[in-house]
Amino acid sequence: MTRLSPDFHPALRVLHWLMAAMVLAMLFIGVFMVSTSGPAYVTLLNLHRPLGIAILLLVLVRLPLRLATGAPALPEDLAPLQRWIAWGSHVLLYATLFALPLIGWGMLSAGGYPVRLADGIVLPPILPHDLALYALLRAAHTAVALAFFALILLHLAAALMHGLVRRDGVLRSMTIGHHRS
């Protein structure tokens, strides 16, 4: 759905930047987590799990809001291929925001590990204990995370291209918005 306003809904803008900070934190936590052992690993894992579930919950709020409120129209001079890429990359970003936490939760469930969010708050397993499935999901979690990182870099590059090169208002629609006179 195309939004009549040149800007995204204010709640979407807040969710976007909140989730961007959380995803950035998750990427750093994930990289440090897989490259360390000992007490730091446990601390990072205890941050990674609840942050992943929080991202999952926020995307479950954000996606319906995005579908209900729409997006501002893209610039009319944008080539059809670029429009298709913009649409496809957003679909992939939402899919990845949804899939990564679920794959992680499923992986831990299959490995027999509890998904502990805080003291006394443990999520139920979503898959049966199966070490072969755990191994498959662990590899999938890594592969999807790397693809997600690439998508984020492309998203950032496109945002900067719109904001600094084209100066067409696309970046402004997700940041400070367009001021009305």
N, C-alpha and C positions, 0 to 999 in steps of 0.2 A: 504494500500500500504506500502511495506517495503522500507525504505530509504537506499540507499547504504552507506551513511555516518554513522559512529557510533554515531553521534550526531543529535539532533533535529535541524531543521532550526533555525538560529539565531533569526529571528523575532518571532518564536514560543517560544523560550526561554525567550525573553523579555516580550512577552504577558503573558506567564505563571507566571512569578514572579510579574509583575504588577498586574495581576488579583488575585494572591495569597494574596498580600498585601491588595487589595481592599476587597476581600472576608473576610479576617481576621478582617478588620475594620468593615465590615457589621455585622459579627457575634457578635462582642462586642457591636456595636451600637444597634443591635436588642435586645440583652439580656438586656441592660440597659434601652432601650426604653420601653419594656413591664414591667419592674419592677419599673418604676418611674411615677410620675405625675408632673404637674406644668410646670414651664418654661423649665426645662431640657427636658421634653418630646417633646415639640415643637422644640427645638434646635436639638435634636436627629432625630426627624422625618424629619426635613429640610435637614439633612445630608443623611438619609437613602434613601429617594426617588431618588434624582439625582444619588447617588452612585449605586443604583440598576439598573437604566436605563443605566448608563455608563457600568456596567458589561454586561448587555444585548447587548449593541452595540459592546463591545469588543468580546464577544463570537460569534457574527455574523461575525466578521472579522476572529477570530481565527479558528473556525471550518472549513470554506472552505480552509484556509491556511494549516491546519493540513491534510485535505483530499488531497490537491494538492501536499504537500511536503512529506507526509508519516512519518513514525516513524522508528527509528533504530530497527534492529532485536533484539529480546530478546535473552538472552543467550541460546545456544543450549541444555544445561543440565537442563533447566527449565522444570518441569513436565507439561504435557498437561493440567491438572487441573489448575495449577498456570497460565499458558498462558491464559486459558479461563477466569479466575478470573481477570487477568490484563486487558484483552480486555473489559470484562463486566463492571469493575469498571470505566474505562475511558468513556465508553458509558454513564453510569449513572452520572458521574461527568459533562459531557457536557450537558446531558439532564437536570440536576438540575440547572446548570448555566443559561440555557435558560428558564426553567420553573418557577423558583422562582421569577424573576422580572415580568414575565408575570402574574403569579398568583397575585402578589402584586398589579400590575397595574389594573388587572381585579377586584380585591377585592375593591380597592379604587373607581373604576368606579361604581361598584354595590352599594357601600355605599353612592354614591353621593359626594364623596370628590374629589377635583381637584388634579391632579398629577402635582404639581408645582415644576419645576426644578430650576428656578431662577426668579428674578423679571421679569415679563412680559413673561415668558416661561412656558406655561401650556400645558400638553399633552391632547389630546382629550380622552374622555372616550372610552373604548373598549368594554364595556358591558353596558346594560341598568341598570338604578337604580332599584335595587331589594334587599331589606334587607335580605331576606332568602338566596339569592345567596351570599350576602356579608358575612353572618355568615358562610356559607359553605366554601367560599374561605379563610376566616380568619383562620378557623381550618386547611384547606389544607396548607396554607402558613406556619403555625407553624409546622405541621407534616413534610412537605417537608424540612423545614429548619433544623429540628432535624435530619432527615435522612441524609441531606447534611453534617451536622457536623460529624456524624458517618462515612460517606464516606471519609471525609477529614482526620479524625484520622486514618482510614485504609490506605489511600493513603500515609500519612506521615510515618506510621509504615513500609509499604512496601518499601518506598524510603530509610528509615534508614537501613532496613534489607539489601537491595541491596548495600548501600554505606558503611556500617560499618561491616556487617557480611560476606556477599558473596563477596563484593569488586569486582563486576563483570562489572562495568562501566555503569550500568543502571542509577544510580544517576548522575554520571558525564555527561551523555548525555544531561541532562537538566540543568546542572549547568555550570561548567567551560569548558566543552567539553574535547575531547581527543586531545592532542597536537601531531601534525604530525612532523616527523623528516625530 
